[in-house]
Amino acid sequence: MTTIQPQGKNVREAIKWISENLKENEIQEPARFIEEAGVRFNLSPKEEEFLRSFYYK
């Protein structure tokens, strides 16, 4: 993964949460966790799009 530092606290927390879940559930796709993180951390559509680009690049 890259070393990009996202701006918002919620996005940083979402990345941490998604990464932990991906380590525990290696067979799951990031999209499932990105969607859930959007609700859990109250992310905007733009922030969710950032997460998609972060995990799929």
Phi, psi and omega per residue, in radians:
M1 nan 2.862 -3.129
T2 -1.504 3.056 -3.129
T3 -1.922 0.632 3.134
I4 -1.254 2.342 3.084
Q5 -1.770 1.878 3.098
P6 -1.193 2.690 -3.043
Q7 -1.275 -0.914 -2.983
G8 -1.404 2.564 3.099
K9 -1.070 -0.712 -3.128
N10 -1.098 -0.663 3.131
V11 -1.187 -0.734 3.109
R12 -1.084 -0.751 3.108
E13 -1.124 -0.686 3.127
A14 -1.117 -0.753 3.118
I15 -1.070 -0.761 3.118
K16 -1.064 -0.815 -3.116
W17 -1.127 -0.801 -3.140
I18 -1.087 -0.782 -3.120
S19 -1.078 -0.723 3.103
E20 -1.098 -0.744 3.134
N21 -1.175 -0.645 3.121
L22 -1.178 -0.605 3.097
K23 -1.139 -0.693 -3.125
E24 -1.328 -0.516 -3.058
N25 -2.213 1.218 -3.032
E26 -1.059 -0.409 -3.108
I27 -1.444 -0.161 -3.130
Q28 -1.446 2.612 3.058
E29 -1.472 2.541 3.095
P30 -1.008 -0.523 -3.078
A31 -0.980 -0.682 3.140
R32 -1.062 -0.785 -3.106
F33 -1.316 -0.563 3.102
I34 -1.103 -0.770 3.123
E35 -1.074 -0.807 3.133
E36 -1.153 -0.659 3.120
A37 -1.128 -0.596 3.112
G38 -1.004 -0.719 3.124
V39 -1.347 -0.824 -3.062
R40 -1.056 -0.698 -3.060
F41 -1.868 0.179 3.083
N42 0.950 0.934 -3.088
L43 -1.540 2.590 3.061
S44 -1.356 2.856 3.075
P45 -1.000 -0.634 3.121
K46 -1.148 -0.684 3.115
E47 -1.195 -0.664 3.074
E48 -1.122 -0.681 3.096
E49 -1.106 -0.675 3.069
F50 -1.034 -0.778 3.130
L51 -1.077 -0.720 3.106
R52 -1.050 -0.793 -3.137
S53 -1.199 -0.587 3.127
F54 -1.124 -0.766 -3.064
Y55 -1.525 -0.318 -3.092
Y56 -1.873 0.095 3.078
K57 -1.726 nan nan
